[in-house]
Structures are given as C-alpha cells and as structure tokens.
Amino acid sequence: MKTKDTKPPSIKRKLPFIMALDGIFLPLSLWVAFALRFSSWWPNEIHEHWWLFIVAPLVAMPIFVHNGLYRAVLIYISSRAFFAIVKAVSLQVVILLGLILAMGHQDVTITVFVIYWLVALTMVGGSRAIIRAGLQWYTRNKNASTDVAIYGAGEAGAELAEALQAGHEFTPIAFIDDKHELQGTEIRGLKVYSTLELKGLIKNCGVNQVLLAIPSAQRFRRQQVVDYLESLPLHVRTVPSLMDIVSGRSRVSDLREVGIEDILGRESVPPDEHLLSTCITGKSVMVTGAGGSIGSELCRQIVSQQPSRIVLFDHCEYALYCIEQELREYCKDNCVVLLDKQIIPMLGTVSNQHKIEHVIKTYGVQTLYHAAAYKHVPMVEYNPIEGVKNNIFGTLHTASAALNTNVETFILISTDKAVRPTNVMGATKRMAELVVQALARQPGSTKFSMVRFGNVLGSSGSVVPLFRRQIQAGGPITLTHPDITRYFMTIPEAAQLVIQAGSMVHEGEDAGESTGESAGGHGGDVFVLDMGEPVRIQDMARHMISLYGLKVRDEKNPDGDISIETTQLRPGEKLYEELLLGENVTGTKHPRIMRAHEAELPWDQLKSILYHLEAVCKNDDCDALLKYLDEVVDGYSAQCDVLDPVWIATHQTSHRQQALTLVK
C-alpha cells in the first residue's frame, strides 16, 4: 500500500520551481564570479572550467536538501532558515574548491570562490526573501489583515513582528517605544515612534489596535502604559507574561486580551524558594479539587517543584482529565521523566473518608492541599445542605483521613467569605476552619494550617470572564451594586503564596525577626494573604470596556458602545469583604503572609455541633440547618427566606396536602 504524501499540494507545486531557480542561480553566480575576477564578460577560464557549471548545482542540491532548504514554507521562512542557507552554500563552495585543488587547477584562484560564495548567498537567499515578501503581501491583501502597532521595540517586540509578518491576520506597521535611543531607528523593517506620535498613527495610518510586547516590564510600568492607551480609541492586546514564556506554556506570538490582572494586580514579591520546596520537593503530594481554578494552579506549581509523586483527586472526570493531560505535557516538554509516571488521577469525593485514607496509604501521601469546595455564593445559597456536606463534612473527612494516616502536612484552602459570613458558603468555610483548628489539637504527627484569601482573577467564579463575555456580546455589563468592592489576586500568585504559607507550619517560632514577628506556625494556624487594596467592581468594568477600544454608554455619553446596568445584590452577597475576624494579627517572614489568631472550639464541643448538623442534613431540613449555623458561626446571619428549591417544593406540597385535607 502506498504511503500518502502529507505535504500540501501548494508546497509540492512550489518545490520544483524553487529547485529550478537554484539550478539557474548557482551557475549564474559562478559566471559572475569569473567575470568579476578576470574583468571580462566571458574570460577564457570559463572555457577551461566549463564542467564547474554542471558540477556546482549537482553538488549543491543534495546539500540544500540535507539542510532543509526545501522543507521550509516560504511564507513562514525565518532567520534560522537563512542561516541554513549560509551553511549550505558555504559547504558547497568548500567542496568545489576542494575538487579544483585536488585536480591541480591552480589558475582558478580562491578569489573566484569567495566572490562566488557572496553572489550565491545573495541570489539563493535573496530569491527566497523576495518570494516570501510577495506571498506575505498577497496573503495580507487577500485576507484584509488589520494594521497594528507594537508597543515595545525590544526582543519580544521584534520576535512578535517577525511572527506577524509571516501571518495574515495582523500587519505590523510601526513600533512604539519610550526609549529615546530607539526612536527613529528601524527594526524588522518597521520604524520606531515615540508614545506621543501614536495619535498621529491612529489618525493618518488607521491604526486601531496596539499589541503590548513588554512581558518583562514591572506591573506598575505596564499599568502606566495601559492607562495611557485607554485614553485612545484603541483595542489593546498583549503577549503572554514573562513567566508563561519562560515556562514554555506560551509563545510570544500567542496574543491575548489585556487582562484586568495586568493593571489591577500588584508587583509580585519574589518567592522564598525554601518555603516553596519544603513540603513538596521529593515528597508525595495530593491535591483535592485538583481540577478547579485554584486546585489546578496548585498542581502546576507543585510539579515545577519536583515532587516524587502528585495525586490528583477530584469528583469531576473531565476536569481531572484536563489537568492530568496538561501536567503530562509539561513533564514531557521539560524532561521530567520520573514524575510523568507518578501523576496519579483519582476520581472520588471528599465525603468518602475510607477512599481518601486508602489513596493516602497507597501512594504514601506526605503533603495534602485541600482545595475541594463549593465556592459559588448564590449556588450554595440555593443548595445549603450540599454546601454543608461538601465544605464542612468533606473537610472533616479529608482532614481526619490525613490525621489517621499520619500525613505530614495538611493545608486547607479557605476564603475571605469565612469572615463574619453573610452567606451559607462563608459559614461552611468558617466551620471548616474550626474543624481543622480542632483536629490540630488532637494527638498525631500531622501539621494542620489554613490559608485564607479573597477572589482570584480569571477563576471560574470571577466576574472577569463574565464581563468579557458580556462585552463581546455587545453588552450590557451587569453589576449587582454600584459600590460593590472585592479583593483580587492572580491565580498564580495565590497558589504560590498558599504553598509558602503552608510550609510555615514547619518553620517554628524561633525563626522570627528581631521585630517580634514570628516566622512560622505550630499547627492550626490561619494564614491570611495580603490581597492589597480592594477594587471597586464598577471601575473594573470600565477598565475592561476601554481595553477593548470601546466607550461606556451612560448619561454623559449616550452614543457609547457598552452600558453598565445595576441589578441587585445576589442572595448572601456582601457589599464589602473582610479578611480577618479580630485585631490579633501578626506578621511572618513573608511580607504578603500574615497570621490571624482566631477563636477556636474544643474538639468535644465541635463534635456535638457536627452531630447535630449531620442530623439536620439527613432530614433535609434547611430551615433548621440555617438556624443552627446562625447559632454556631460567629457573625453569620441566616437569610429570612429559605432558598433551597427542593425544600421549597417539598414544603409547598406539604402545605397543599394539608389544605386539601382541611377542605375535605
């Protein structure tokens, strides 16, 4: 059976043409070399060495094939391909010169071959450059590409320009850069302009998009640039962050929308490498909720710290499959061979303590990050019993399994909504903290701690993806309240700080600074991440609209593009979030991690509370459940109306049956 040629037909048709050109240009280059050397259009030396004009292409073709000159797609040919041309032509010249010397033809000097080398490079390389330019021009005109300016004329900007010039979606027409020494110069054939000249490019050249190519710039500087671009009628996109490029997760040409995290985030603090590795490197690590927003990012950062094994535990098959495949790709790309065989995906629920204990024993888990939780406030408000089962009893079963199997370190991922909660989700997370605090005082070798932080940008529950979808659909953007504020942090920074905070439980109190700050924990600590300043959600929405090159439609600007509408606070939603319960807070050796000294409940008292909670859950009594949470969770105040649809339907049916009985 014949093997089908996988090359596109267009490429197969162009190959004979390119080879024919080389077959013409090489003898032509040789003739030019003789003519220039001997100052004659047809010197006698050509008659004596006529065979060179046949041998030159015969020697060159196999060398060109071996060096891949006929594999490159001309429209995408890069500087590496031109380097291959230099190498191939040079090798061919050396072989021809060797043949001449071996045959004793001293009358043909080395000068002829030096000239031949230069002319052949010009013709072979120049022909490909001309063809590439022509194809790119044709493709851009055929597909009506968008003219864009690239902000940043550094290495990333030059690489981006080269990638865009080979494509057909965008046509880079200029660089923008603040460095005076670059302004007025040309890079990749594009002139570098100052920031002040950008308005002229918009007016005279029709530029309506700017691509940010400053991945290594400090966040404060990026914010300055974006703030300036927001004032112009431009759609702003960006190359990936330096971390994503260095890690291999993204390429410079992988353009994305400018995320709100690019302008609302803080400068990241360099991580403490010791804290990052303490509970991970060389250890068997398990993550519950591994397929979620925080859980999956924890897995990515854990793998980069070289654990001996990672156990991915989740009840969602698809989410588990996605993170498993991503980690395997990472290991393959980074040659992490051992770990690739030790990525263990486990389907299961955190309510099954027996299953968790079996997994821990089987894979020798030493560090356990418990990220599994129901976290969407309105969803848990409508399903309070499931929220209690998963968030409280799921934590109880997972933490108890860790204690029974002597796991070295257990870290609970908590939330700012656990502070004086106004919703069931927050109340269940505060109860989960109380469970871990109580278990930390029980006999055993497991070190327990909790890490509490606010919203993460871009997570499944974040407003950012919602706002982005609403803008792309033409609006409106919906806010639950004009003054609502939230703390925000990027997912990678949150996961990195969680890992460092979890390691502090092993640091000991002696490592504190001279100022009296303690460096670590002793078990049962509630660590609180510094989330920076709270963000007004309405300001975030306005920023996002501007980044798309659009304008807000309101009373002042009725001709704007996207309106912002206010609905009402959702069930259980706070106007403002808090991160601490009390004022008794101390610092740690890390400037972004604090320790909150929270009230605790003795295990015996907590067991009684859990017993009653379990009883009301078994009876599906939402009313009793909310009242009980109201009594035991500090700051929680139950909603006036029970929102659980099943409870409502059940009680409506019960009331209807009672009414029918009375009628009869």
TAFEN-V340289 format. One record per residue. N is the residue number from 0. RES is the residue in three letters. D_CENTER is the distance of its C-alpha to the mean C-alpha in Angstrom with 1 decimal. Layout:
n & res & d_center
N & RES & D_CENTER
N & RES & D_CENTER
This chain:
n & res & d_center
0 & MET & 45.1
1 & LYS & 43.6
2 & THR & 40.0
3 & LYS & 38.5
4 & ASP & 37.1
5 & THR & 33.4
6 & LYS & 33.5
7 & PRO & 33.3
8 & PRO & 36.9
9 & SER & 36.2
10 & ILE & 35.2
11 & LYS & 38.3
12 & ARG & 40.5
13 & LYS & 39.2
14 & LEU & 39.7
15 & PRO & 43.5
16 & PHE & 43.4
17 & ILE & 41.4
18 & MET & 43.6
19 & ALA & 46.6
20 & LEU & 45.5
21 & ASP & 45.1
22 & GLY & 48.5
23 & ILE & 50.0
24 & PHE & 48.1
25 & LEU & 48.9
26 & PRO & 52.7
27 & LEU & 52.6
28 & SER & 50.8
29 & LEU & 53.5
30 & TRP & 56.3
31 & VAL & 54.8
32 & ALA & 54.7
33 & PHE & 58.4
34 & ALA & 59.4
35 & LEU & 57.8
36 & ARG & 59.1
37 & PHE & 62.7
38 & SER & 62.8
39 & SER & 64.0
40 & TRP & 62.7
41 & TRP & 64.1
42 & PRO & 65.2
43 & ASN & 67.4
44 & GLU & 64.7
45 & ILE & 62.8
46 & HIS & 65.8
47 & GLU & 66.0
48 & HIS & 62.3
49 & TRP & 61.7
50 & TRP & 60.1
51 & LEU & 57.1
52 & PHE & 56.1
53 & ILE & 55.9
54 & VAL & 54.4
55 & ALA & 51.6
56 & PRO & 49.6
57 & LEU & 50.5
58 & VAL & 49.1
59 & ALA & 46.0
60 & MET & 44.9
61 & PRO & 44.1
62 & ILE & 42.3
63 & PHE & 40.2
64 & VAL & 39.4
65 & HIS & 38.5
66 & ASN & 36.1
67 & GLY & 34.3
68 & LEU & 35.7
69 & TYR & 36.3
70 & ARG & 33.0
71 & ALA & 30.9
72 & VAL & 30.3
73 & LEU & 32.0
74 & ILE & 29.8
75 & TYR & 26.7
76 & ILE & 28.8
77 & SER & 27.2
78 & SER & 28.7
79 & ARG & 28.5
80 & ALA & 30.8
81 & PHE & 33.3
82 & PHE & 33.3
83 & ALA & 34.3
84 & ILE & 37.1
85 & VAL & 38.3
86 & LYS & 38.4
87 & ALA & 40.2
88 & VAL & 42.7
89 & SER & 43.5
90 & LEU & 44.1
91 & GLN & 46.4
92 & VAL & 48.4
93 & VAL & 48.9
94 & ILE & 50.2
95 & LEU & 52.6
96 & LEU & 53.8
97 & GLY & 54.5
98 & LEU & 56.5
99 & ILE & 58.6
100 & LEU & 59.4
101 & ALA & 60.1
102 & MET & 62.6
103 & GLY & 64.3
104 & HIS & 63.7
105 & GLN & 63.9
106 & ASP & 64.7
107 & VAL & 61.1
108 & THR & 59.5
109 & ILE & 55.9
110 & THR & 55.6
111 & VAL & 55.6
112 & PHE & 52.6
113 & VAL & 50.7
114 & ILE & 51.4
115 & TYR & 50.5
116 & TRP & 47.1
117 & LEU & 46.3
118 & VAL & 47.5
119 & ALA & 45.8
120 & LEU & 42.4
121 & THR & 43.0
122 & MET & 44.0
123 & VAL & 41.6
124 & GLY & 38.5
125 & GLY & 39.7
126 & SER & 40.4
127 & ARG & 36.9
128 & ALA & 35.5
129 & ILE & 37.9
130 & ILE & 37.0
131 & ARG & 33.3
132 & ALA & 33.9
133 & GLY & 36.2
134 & LEU & 33.8
135 & GLN & 31.0
136 & TRP & 33.5
137 & TYR & 34.7
138 & THR & 31.2
139 & ARG & 30.1
140 & ASN & 33.4
141 & LYS & 33.5
142 & ASN & 30.1
143 & ALA & 30.4
144 & SER & 27.2
145 & THR & 25.9
146 & ASP & 26.9
147 & VAL & 24.2
148 & ALA & 24.2
149 & ILE & 21.7
150 & TYR & 21.3
151 & GLY & 21.3
152 & ALA & 23.8
153 & GLY & 22.4
154 & GLU & 21.1
155 & ALA & 17.8
156 & GLY & 20.0
157 & ALA & 22.5
158 & GLU & 20.2
159 & LEU & 18.7
160 & ALA & 22.4
161 & GLU & 23.4
162 & ALA & 20.8
163 & LEU & 21.8
164 & GLN & 25.5
165 & ALA & 25.3
166 & GLY & 23.8
167 & HIS & 25.5
168 & GLU & 23.2
169 & PHE & 23.2
170 & THR & 26.0
171 & PRO & 25.3
172 & ILE & 28.5
173 & ALA & 27.9
174 & PHE & 26.0
175 & ILE & 25.8
176 & ASP & 25.9
177 & ASP & 27.5
178 & LYS & 29.0
179 & HIS & 32.7
180 & GLU & 33.2
181 & LEU & 30.9
182 & GLN & 32.2
183 & GLY & 34.8
184 & THR & 33.7
185 & GLU & 32.2
186 & ILE & 29.1
187 & ARG & 28.7
188 & GLY & 31.6
189 & LEU & 30.0
190 & LYS & 31.6
191 & VAL & 29.8
192 & TYR & 30.7
193 & SER & 30.5
194 & THR & 28.6
195 & LEU & 32.0
196 & GLU & 32.6
197 & LEU & 29.6
198 & LYS & 31.8
199 & GLY & 34.3
200 & LEU & 31.7
201 & ILE & 30.9
202 & LYS & 34.6
203 & ASN & 36.0
204 & CYS & 33.3
205 & GLY & 31.7
206 & VAL & 28.2
207 & ASN & 26.1
208 & GLN & 22.6
209 & VAL & 21.0
210 & LEU & 18.0
211 & LEU & 16.6
212 & ALA & 16.4
213 & ILE & 16.4
214 & PRO & 13.2
215 & SER & 15.4
216 & ALA & 17.1
217 & GLN & 17.5
218 & ARG & 16.0
219 & PHE & 19.6
220 & ARG & 20.3
221 & ARG & 17.4
222 & GLN & 18.7
223 & GLN & 22.2
224 & VAL & 21.2
225 & VAL & 19.5
226 & ASP & 22.5
227 & TYR & 24.9
228 & LEU & 23.3
229 & GLU & 23.3
230 & SER & 27.1
231 & LEU & 27.4
232 & PRO & 27.4
233 & LEU & 24.1
234 & HIS & 21.0
235 & VAL & 18.2
236 & ARG & 15.1
237 & THR & 12.9
238 & VAL & 11.5
239 & PRO & 8.0
240 & SER & 8.2
241 & LEU & 10.7
242 & MET & 8.8
243 & ASP & 6.5
244 & ILE & 9.9
245 & VAL & 12.0
246 & SER & 10.3
247 & GLY & 10.9
248 & ARG & 7.6
249 & SER & 8.3
250 & ARG & 11.6
251 & VAL & 13.1
252 & SER & 14.5
253 & ASP & 11.4
254 & LEU & 12.2
255 & ARG & 10.6
256 & GLU & 12.3
257 & VAL & 12.4
258 & GLY & 10.7
259 & ILE & 13.3
260 & GLU & 11.3
261 & ASP & 12.2
262 & ILE & 15.8
263 & LEU & 16.2
264 & GLY & 14.4
265 & ARG & 16.5
266 & GLU & 16.7
267 & SER & 15.2
268 & VAL & 18.0
269 & PRO & 18.1
270 & PRO & 17.9
271 & ASP & 21.2
272 & GLU & 20.9
273 & HIS & 23.9
274 & LEU & 22.5
275 & LEU & 19.2
276 & SER & 21.4
277 & THR & 24.4
278 & CYS & 23.6
279 & ILE & 21.5
280 & THR & 22.6
281 & GLY & 25.3
282 & LYS & 25.3
283 & SER & 24.9
284 & VAL & 22.1
285 & MET & 21.8
286 & VAL & 19.2
287 & THR & 20.6
288 & GLY & 18.5
289 & ALA & 16.1
290 & GLY & 14.8
291 & GLY & 14.0
292 & SER & 11.1
293 & ILE & 12.1
294 & GLY & 13.8
295 & SER & 11.1
296 & GLU & 8.9
297 & LEU & 12.4
298 & CYS & 13.0
299 & ARG & 10.3
300 & GLN & 11.6
301 & ILE & 15.1
302 & VAL & 15.1
303 & SER & 14.4
304 & GLN & 17.5
305 & GLN & 19.7
306 & PRO & 21.3
307 & SER & 24.3
308 & ARG & 23.0
309 & ILE & 20.4
310 & VAL & 21.7
311 & LEU & 19.4
312 & PHE & 21.5
313 & ASP & 21.0
314 & HIS & 23.5
315 & CYS & 21.4
316 & GLU & 21.9
317 & TYR & 19.2
318 & ALA & 16.4
319 & LEU & 17.8
320 & TYR & 18.1
321 & CYS & 14.5
322 & ILE & 13.1
323 & GLU & 16.2
324 & GLN & 15.7
325 & GLU & 12.1
326 & LEU & 13.5
327 & ARG & 16.6
328 & GLU & 14.9
329 & TYR & 13.2
330 & CYS & 16.8
331 & LYS & 18.4
332 & ASP & 16.4
333 & ASN & 17.0
334 & CYS & 20.5
335 & VAL & 20.2
336 & VAL & 23.2
337 & LEU & 24.6
338 & LEU & 21.5
339 & ASP & 20.9
340 & LYS & 24.3
341 & GLN & 23.6
342 & ILE & 20.7
343 & ILE & 22.7
344 & PRO & 21.7
345 & MET & 24.2
346 & LEU & 25.0
347 & GLY & 26.7
348 & THR & 27.2
349 & VAL & 27.3
350 & SER & 30.7
351 & ASN & 32.2
352 & GLN & 33.1
353 & HIS & 35.0
354 & LYS & 32.1
355 & ILE & 29.9
356 & GLU & 32.7
357 & HIS & 33.3
358 & VAL & 29.6
359 & ILE & 29.7
360 & LYS & 33.0
361 & THR & 32.2
362 & TYR & 29.1
363 & GLY & 30.3
364 & VAL & 27.5
365 & GLN & 27.6
366 & THR & 24.6
367 & LEU & 23.5
368 & TYR & 20.6
369 & HIS & 21.8
370 & ALA & 18.9
371 & ALA & 20.8
372 & ALA & 22.1
373 & TYR & 22.9
374 & LYS & 21.2
375 & HIS & 21.9
376 & VAL & 24.9
377 & PRO & 26.9
378 & MET & 26.4
379 & VAL & 27.7
380 & GLU & 30.4
381 & TYR & 31.6
382 & ASN & 31.4
383 & PRO & 32.5
384 & ILE & 34.1
385 & GLU & 31.0
386 & GLY & 29.0
387 & VAL & 31.7
388 & LYS & 31.8
389 & ASN & 28.1
390 & ASN & 27.2
391 & ILE & 30.5
392 & PHE & 32.1
393 & GLY & 28.9
394 & THR & 28.3
395 & LEU & 32.0
396 & HIS & 32.0
397 & THR & 28.9
398 & ALA & 30.1
399 & SER & 33.6
400 & ALA & 32.6
401 & ALA & 30.9
402 & LEU & 34.1
403 & ASN & 36.4
404 & THR & 34.7
405 & ASN & 34.4
406 & VAL & 30.6
407 & GLU & 30.2
408 & THR & 27.4
409 & PHE & 26.2
410 & ILE & 23.5
411 & LEU & 23.4
412 & ILE & 20.3
413 & SER & 22.2
414 & THR & 21.8
415 & ASP & 23.5
416 & LYS & 25.2
417 & ALA & 27.4
418 & VAL & 29.2
419 & ARG & 32.4
420 & PRO & 30.8
421 & THR & 32.0
422 & ASN & 30.5
423 & VAL & 30.8
424 & MET & 27.2
425 & GLY & 27.6
426 & ALA & 31.0
427 & THR & 29.8
428 & LYS & 27.1
429 & ARG & 29.8
430 & MET & 32.0
431 & ALA & 29.4
432 & GLU & 29.4
433 & LEU & 33.2
434 & VAL & 33.2
435 & VAL & 31.1
436 & GLN & 33.2
437 & ALA & 36.4
438 & LEU & 35.4
439 & ALA & 34.6
440 & ARG & 38.3
441 & GLN & 39.5
442 & PRO & 40.8
443 & GLY & 38.3
444 & SER & 36.1
445 & THR & 32.7
446 & LYS & 31.0
447 & PHE & 29.4
448 & SER & 27.1
449 & MET & 25.0
450 & VAL & 22.0
451 & ARG & 22.1
452 & PHE & 19.5
453 & GLY & 18.9
454 & ASN & 16.4
455 & VAL & 12.7
456 & LEU & 11.0
457 & GLY & 9.5
458 & SER & 11.0
459 & SER & 13.6
460 & GLY & 16.3
461 & SER & 15.0
462 & VAL & 17.1
463 & VAL & 14.4
464 & PRO & 13.8
465 & LEU & 17.6
466 & PHE & 18.5
467 & ARG & 16.4
468 & ARG & 18.4
469 & GLN & 21.6
470 & ILE & 21.3
471 & GLN & 20.7
472 & ALA & 23.8
473 & GLY & 25.9
474 & GLY & 25.9
475 & PRO & 27.1
476 & ILE & 24.5
477 & THR & 25.9
478 & LEU & 26.1
479 & THR & 27.9
480 & HIS & 29.5
481 & PRO & 29.7
482 & ASP & 29.5
483 & ILE & 26.9
484 & THR & 24.5
485 & ARG & 21.6
486 & TYR & 19.8
487 & PHE & 16.1
488 & MET & 13.4
489 & THR & 9.7
490 & ILE & 8.5
491 & PRO & 7.8
492 & GLU & 11.2
493 & ALA & 12.9
494 & ALA & 12.3
495 & GLN & 13.5
496 & LEU & 16.4
497 & VAL & 17.3
498 & ILE & 17.8
499 & GLN & 19.9
500 & ALA & 21.9
501 & GLY & 22.7
502 & SER & 24.1
503 & MET & 26.4
504 & VAL & 28.7
505 & HIS & 29.9
506 & GLU & 30.5
507 & GLY & 33.8
508 & GLU & 35.5
509 & ASP & 37.2
510 & ALA & 34.3
511 & GLY & 34.3
512 & GLU & 34.7
513 & SER & 38.2
514 & THR & 37.3
515 & GLY & 37.5
516 & GLU & 33.8
517 & SER & 33.1
518 & ALA & 30.5
519 & GLY & 29.8
520 & GLY & 30.9
521 & HIS & 33.7
522 & GLY & 32.3
523 & GLY & 31.8
524 & ASP & 29.9
525 & VAL & 27.8
526 & PHE & 25.1
527 & VAL & 23.7
528 & LEU & 20.7
529 & ASP & 21.4
530 & MET & 19.4
531 & GLY & 21.0
532 & GLU & 22.9
533 & PRO & 22.8
534 & VAL & 21.6
535 & ARG & 24.0
536 & ILE & 22.3
537 & GLN & 24.7
538 & ASP & 23.6
539 & MET & 19.9
540 & ALA & 21.2
541 & ARG & 23.3
542 & HIS & 20.5
543 & MET & 18.4
544 & ILE & 21.6
545 & SER & 22.3
546 & LEU & 19.0
547 & TYR & 19.9
548 & GLY & 23.2
549 & LEU & 25.1
550 & LYS & 27.6
551 & VAL & 28.2
552 & ARG & 31.4
553 & ASP & 33.7
554 & GLU & 37.3
555 & LYS & 37.0
556 & ASN & 35.3
557 & PRO & 36.5
558 & ASP & 35.4
559 & GLY & 31.7
560 & ASP & 29.1
561 & ILE & 27.3
562 & SER & 29.1
563 & ILE & 28.0
564 & GLU & 30.0
565 & THR & 30.6
566 & THR & 31.4
567 & GLN & 32.0
568 & LEU & 30.4
569 & ARG & 29.4
570 & PRO & 31.3
571 & GLY & 30.5
572 & GLU & 28.2
573 & LYS & 28.7
574 & LEU & 29.0
575 & TYR & 27.8
576 & GLU & 26.0
577 & GLU & 27.2
578 & LEU & 25.8
579 & LEU & 29.2
580 & LEU & 32.4
581 & GLY & 34.8
582 & GLU & 35.4
583 & ASN & 35.7
584 & VAL & 32.4
585 & THR & 32.1
586 & GLY & 29.7
587 & THR & 28.3
588 & LYS & 27.7
589 & HIS & 24.1
590 & PRO & 24.2
591 & ARG & 21.4
592 & ILE & 23.0
593 & MET & 26.3
594 & ARG & 28.6
595 & ALA & 30.3
596 & HIS & 33.7
597 & GLU & 34.0
598 & ALA & 37.0
599 & GLU & 37.4
600 & LEU & 39.5
601 & PRO & 41.7
602 & TRP & 40.9
603 & ASP & 44.2
604 & GLN & 43.8
605 & LEU & 40.2
606 & LYS & 41.5
607 & SER & 44.0
608 & ILE & 41.4
609 & LEU & 39.2
610 & TYR & 42.3
611 & HIS & 43.1
612 & LEU & 39.5
613 & GLU & 39.6
614 & ALA & 43.0
615 & VAL & 42.0
616 & CYS & 38.9
617 & LYS & 41.3
618 & ASN & 43.6
619 & ASP & 40.7
620 & ASP & 42.2
621 & CYS & 39.5
622 & ASP & 42.1
623 & ALA & 43.1
624 & LEU & 39.5
625 & LEU & 38.5
626 & LYS & 41.7
627 & TYR & 41.2
628 & LEU & 37.7
629 & ASP & 39.3
630 & GLU & 41.8
631 & VAL & 39.7
632 & VAL & 36.4
633 & ASP & 37.0
634 & GLY & 36.2
635 & TYR & 35.5
636 & SER & 37.6
637 & ALA & 37.6
638 & GLN & 37.5
639 & CYS & 41.0
640 & ASP & 40.4
641 & VAL & 39.0
642 & LEU & 36.2
643 & ASP & 35.9
644 & PRO & 36.9
645 & VAL & 38.6
646 & TRP & 40.6
647 & ILE & 41.6
648 & ALA & 42.7
649 & THR & 44.6
650 & HIS & 46.4
651 & GLN & 47.2
652 & THR & 48.8
653 & SER & 50.6
654 & HIS & 52.0
655 & ARG & 53.0
656 & GLN & 54.9
657 & GLN & 56.6
658 & ALA & 57.7
659 & LEU & 59.1
660 & THR & 61.0
661 & LEU & 62.6
662 & VAL & 63.6
663 & LYS & 65.2
